[in-house]
Amino acid sequence: MRRAALLLALLLLSGCGSGEDAPAAAPTPVPTPSPSVTEQPWQTIRGPLGRCGPQPASAVEADLHYRVLHDPGVGSIPSVSAGRGRTVAVLLHQTDGNGLCGWLEHVPDLVAEPGIAVLAVDLCQYGGARCHRGVDPTAAVRVAVSHARRVMHADRVVVVGASMGGSVALMAASTLDGIDAAVDLSGPVDWPGMELVGGGRSIDVPVLVAMARDEGPDQVRGARRIVAHAPRGSRFAPVGTGHGYDLLARLAADVRAWVAAD
């Protein structure tokens, strides 16, 4: 009995062994994910806007018009316009993103609103702007508003700023003619020159001010105070998190409606 059991064991071992003649197990293939057919790679826009680096397909395919605005009292202000309409949103950028470049990916969504055109500019000391020494923070805005009125034939001009640009938008609304409304997305209330705003008392046009709670209580209180002393119809838009351009994802419809409002 023991000899039969031993013989059976040897036969089993010889059949399951891992000798040189045993075929190696084939590796399990790892599937390679295929790229989404709807996702297009970012591309660099040809011409002067190539300085902005790769942009989403929507911006690359948009009908963007680059132009340098010249003003003898200010200097040279690069600009990009898009859309058709008698309402022009003048877009003021953050401190990052190479000046007006930070707005390019948002332009297609803004001009999707019927009757809206946009004009994004480099503020002095940013991007390709070449301003005379000593001009104030709103100098480039004055040039842009004038261009919107004279060349783009705007009936309504709204300044829309992100972060630093939001503060500049409020300063412009406090000191410049030709502005009908303003949008401030996270503009620091203590940015140099914001004393011109005077807590909103010197603003003569309705303003939409958005500030996230995580900016801190001082910024939120300051933003609320600006709206409280701004003209009737002004609005404070509270959000939980985000800064500058990030707020457009949450407030895109509000911003478009504010710009388009008659």
PANU-289833 format. One record per residue (C-alpha): residue number from 0; x, y, z. Coordinates in Angstrom, 1 decimal. Each point is the difference from the previous one (the first is absolute). Last residue first. Layout:
N
(NUM (X Y Z))
...
// end
This chain:
262
(261 (-29.5 96.7 -18.8))
(260 (1.5 -3.2 1.4))
(259 (2.5 -1.8 -2.3))
(258 (3.1 0.4 2.2))
(257 (-1.9 -1.0 3.2))
(256 (-1.7 -3.0 -1.8))
(255 (3.4 -1.2 -1.3))
(254 (1.5 0.4 3.5))
(253 (-2.9 -1.8 1.7))
(252 (0.1 -2.9 -2.6))
(251 (3.7 -0.5 0.5))
(250 (-0.1 0.2 3.8))
(249 (1.3 -3.4 1.1))
(248 (2.5 -0.7 -2.8))
(247 (0.7 3.8 -0.1))
(246 (1.1 -0.1 3.6))
(245 (3.3 -1.8 -1.0))
(244 (1.0 3.0 -2.1))
(243 (0.5 2.0 3.2))
(242 (0.1 -2.2 3.1))
(241 (-1.8 -3.1 1.2))
(240 (-1.8 -1.2 3.0))
(239 (-3.3 0.4 1.8))
(238 (-1.8 2.6 -2.2))
(237 (-1.8 3.2 0.9))
(236 (-1.4 2.2 -2.8))
(235 (-0.5 3.6 1.2))
(234 (-2.3 2.1 -2.2))
(233 (-0.5 3.6 -1.2))
(232 (-3.5 0.9 -1.0))
(231 (0.1 3.3 1.8))
(230 (3.3 1.8 -0.2))
(229 (3.0 -1.2 2.1))
(228 (0.2 0.5 3.7))
(227 (-1.2 -3.5 1.0))
(226 (2.0 -1.5 -2.9))
(225 (3.3 1.4 1.2))
(224 (-0.8 -1.0 3.6))
(223 (-0.7 -3.6 -1.1))
(222 (3.4 -0.1 -1.7))
(221 (1.7 1.3 3.1))
(220 (-1.7 -2.4 2.3))
(219 (1.0 -2.9 -2.3))
(218 (3.6 1.1 -0.2))
(217 (0.3 0.5 3.7))
(216 (-1.7 -3.3 0.7))
(215 (2.5 -2.1 -2.0))
(214 (0.4 -0.9 -3.6))
(213 (-1.5 -3.4 0.9))
(212 (-3.4 1.6 0.0))
(211 (0.2 0.6 -3.7))
(210 (-0.7 3.5 -1.4))
(209 (-2.2 1.1 -2.9))
(208 (-0.9 3.7 -0.6))
(207 (-2.6 0.9 -2.6))
(206 (0.0 3.8 -0.4))
(205 (-2.6 2.6 -0.9))
(204 (1.4 3.3 -1.2))
(203 (0.9 3.3 1.8))
(202 (2.8 -1.4 2.2))
(201 (1.3 2.7 2.4))
(200 (-1.7 -1.4 3.1))
(199 (1.2 -3.6 -0.7))
(198 (2.2 -0.3 3.0))
(197 (1.9 3.1 -1.1))
(196 (0.7 -1.4 -3.5))
(195 (3.1 2.2 -0.3))
(194 (1.4 -1.7 3.1))
(193 (0.3 -3.0 -2.3))
(192 (3.2 1.5 -1.4))
(191 (2.3 -2.6 1.3))
(190 (-2.0 -3.2 0.6))
(189 (-1.6 -0.2 3.4))
(188 (-3.5 -1.1 -1.1))
(187 (1.6 -2.8 -2.0))
(186 (-2.0 -0.6 -3.2))
(185 (-1.6 -3.5 0.3))
(184 (-2.1 0.2 -3.2))
(183 (-1.0 3.7 -0.4))
(182 (-2.7 0.7 -2.7))
(181 (-0.7 3.6 -1.0))
(180 (-2.8 2.0 -1.6))
(179 (-0.7 2.8 -2.5))
(178 (3.5 1.3 -0.6))
(177 (0.5 3.0 -2.3))
(176 (1.6 2.3 2.5))
(175 (2.9 -1.0 2.3))
(174 (0.6 0.5 3.7))
(173 (-2.1 -2.4 2.2))
(172 (-0.8 -2.6 -2.7))
(171 (3.8 0.0 -0.8))
(170 (0.8 -0.7 3.6))
(169 (-2.6 -2.7 0.1))
(168 (1.5 -1.7 -3.1))
(167 (3.5 0.4 1.4))
(166 (-1.0 -1.9 3.1))
(165 (-1.5 -2.8 -2.2))
(164 (3.1 0.0 -2.2))
(163 (2.1 -0.7 3.0))
(162 (-2.1 -3.1 0.6))
(161 (-2.1 -0.3 -3.2))
(160 (-1.5 3.0 -1.7))
(159 (-3.1 0.8 -2.1))
(158 (-0.6 3.5 -1.2))
(157 (-3.4 0.5 -1.6))
(156 (-0.5 2.2 -3.0))
(155 (-3.4 0.7 -1.6))
(154 (-0.9 1.6 -3.3))
(153 (3.2 -1.2 -1.5))
(152 (1.1 1.1 -3.4))
(151 (3.0 -2.3 -0.2))
(150 (2.2 2.8 -1.2))
(149 (-1.1 3.1 2.0))
(148 (-1.6 -1.5 3.1))
(147 (2.0 -3.2 0.5))
(146 (3.2 1.9 -0.9))
(145 (-0.7 2.7 2.6))
(144 (-0.7 -2.7 2.6))
(143 (3.3 -1.8 -0.9))
(142 (2.1 3.2 0.3))
(141 (-1.6 0.9 3.3))
(140 (0.6 -3.6 1.2))
(139 (3.7 0.3 -0.9))
(138 (0.2 3.1 2.2))
(137 (-1.8 -1.5 3.0))
(136 (3.1 -0.8 2.1))
(135 (1.3 3.6 -0.3))
(134 (2.7 1.1 -2.5))
(133 (3.3 0.9 1.6))
(132 (2.4 -1.2 -2.7))
(131 (-1.5 -0.3 -3.4))
(130 (-1.6 -3.4 -0.9))
(129 (1.3 -2.8 -2.1))
(128 (-2.4 -2.9 0.4))
(127 (1.2 -3.4 -1.3))
(126 (-1.0 -2.1 3.0))
(125 (-0.2 2.1 3.2))
(124 (1.5 3.3 1.2))
(123 (-3.1 1.9 -1.3))
(122 (-3.1 -2.2 -0.4))
(121 (-0.1 -2.3 -2.9))
(120 (-3.4 0.1 -1.6))
(119 (-3.0 -2.2 -0.7))
(118 (-2.9 1.4 -2.1))
(117 (-3.2 -2.0 -0.1))
(116 (-3.1 0.0 -2.1))
(115 (-3.5 -0.8 1.2))
(114 (-3.2 0.2 -2.0))
(113 (-0.9 -3.6 0.4))
(112 (1.8 -1.8 2.9))
(111 (2.5 -2.4 -1.6))
(110 (2.5 2.9 0.3))
(109 (0.6 -0.9 3.6))
(108 (0.5 -3.7 -0.5))
(107 (2.4 0.5 -2.9))
(106 (2.0 2.5 2.0))
(105 (0.7 -2.2 3.1))
(104 (3.1 -1.8 -1.5))
(103 (1.5 3.3 -1.1))
(102 (-0.4 1.8 3.3))
(101 (3.4 -1.0 1.6))
(100 (1.8 1.2 -3.1))
(99 (-1.0 3.6 0.7))
(98 (3.1 0.4 2.2))
(97 (2.4 -2.9 0.0))
(96 (-2.1 -2.4 2.1))
(95 (0.7 1.5 3.4))
(94 (-0.8 3.4 1.4))
(93 (-3.7 -0.5 -0.8))
(92 (-1.6 1.5 -3.1))
(91 (-2.4 2.8 -1.0))
(90 (-2.7 -0.8 -2.5))
(89 (-1.9 2.8 -1.6))
(88 (-3.5 -1.4 -0.7))
(87 (-1.5 1.7 -3.0))
(86 (-3.8 0.3 -0.6))
(85 (-0.7 1.1 -3.6))
(84 (0.5 -3.5 -1.3))
(83 (2.4 -2.3 -1.9))
(82 (2.5 -2.3 1.5))
(81 (3.7 0.2 0.6))
(80 (2.6 2.6 0.9))
(79 (3.7 -0.4 1.0))
(78 (2.1 2.9 1.3))
(77 (3.6 1.2 0.3))
(76 (0.3 3.4 1.6))
(75 (2.6 2.5 -1.3))
(74 (0.6 3.3 1.9))
(73 (-2.1 2.0 2.5))
(72 (-0.2 3.6 -1.1))
(71 (0.6 -0.5 -3.7))
(70 (-2.4 -2.9 -0.1))
(69 (0.7 -3.0 -2.2))
(68 (-2.1 -3.2 0.0))
(67 (1.8 -3.1 -1.2))
(66 (-2.3 -2.4 -1.8))
(65 (-0.8 -3.7 0.1))
(64 (-3.3 -1.3 -1.4))
(63 (-1.3 -3.3 1.3))
(62 (-2.5 -2.0 -2.1))
(61 (0.0 -3.1 2.3))
(60 (1.5 -3.2 -1.3))
(59 (3.1 0.2 2.2))
(58 (-2.1 1.1 3.0))
(57 (-2.4 -2.9 -0.3))
(56 (2.9 -2.4 -0.7))
(55 (1.5 0.8 3.4))
(54 (3.1 2.2 0.1))
(53 (3.7 -0.8 -0.1))
(52 (2.4 2.9 0.6))
(51 (-1.1 3.6 0.4))
(50 (3.0 1.4 -1.9))
(49 (-1.6 -1.6 -3.1))
(48 (-2.5 2.8 0.2))
(47 (2.2 2.1 -2.2))
(46 (-0.4 -2.5 -2.9))
(45 (-1.2 -3.6 0.0))
(44 (-2.0 -1.3 3.0))
(43 (1.8 -2.7 1.9))
(42 (-2.0 -3.2 0.3))
(41 (-1.8 -1.9 2.7))
(40 (-0.7 -3.6 -0.8))
(39 (-3.6 -1.0 -1.0))
(38 (-2.2 -2.1 2.2))
(37 (-3.2 -1.2 -1.7))
(36 (1.5 -3.2 -1.4))
(35 (1.3 -0.8 3.5))
(34 (3.5 -1.4 -0.1))
(33 (0.3 -3.8 0.0))
(32 (0.8 -1.8 3.3))
(31 (2.7 -2.6 -0.5))
(30 (-1.2 -3.4 1.1))
(29 (2.5 -2.0 2.0))
(28 (0.6 -3.5 -1.7))
(27 (0.3 -2.9 2.4))
(26 (3.4 -1.5 -0.5))
(25 (0.0 -3.5 -1.6))
(24 (0.9 -2.8 2.3))
(23 (3.3 -1.7 -0.9))
(22 (-0.2 -3.4 -1.7))
(21 (1.5 -2.9 2.0))
(20 (3.1 -1.5 -1.8))
(19 (2.4 1.8 2.3))
(18 (-1.5 -1.6 3.1))
(17 (-2.9 1.6 2.0))
(16 (-1.7 -3.3 1.1))
(15 (-3.7 -0.7 -0.2))
(14 (0.1 -3.2 -2.0))
(13 (3.1 -1.4 1.7))
(12 (-1.4 0.8 3.4))
(11 (-3.2 -1.9 -0.7))
(10 (1.8 -3.1 -1.3))
(9 (2.3 0.0 3.1))
(8 (-3.0 0.2 2.3))
(7 (-1.7 -2.9 -1.7))
(6 (3.1 -2.2 0.3))
(5 (0.3 0.9 3.8))
(4 (-3.7 -1.0 0.5))
(3 (0.5 -3.3 -1.8))
(2 (3.2 -0.8 2.0))
(1 (-1.9 0.8 3.3))
(0 (-2.8 -2.4 -1.0))
// end
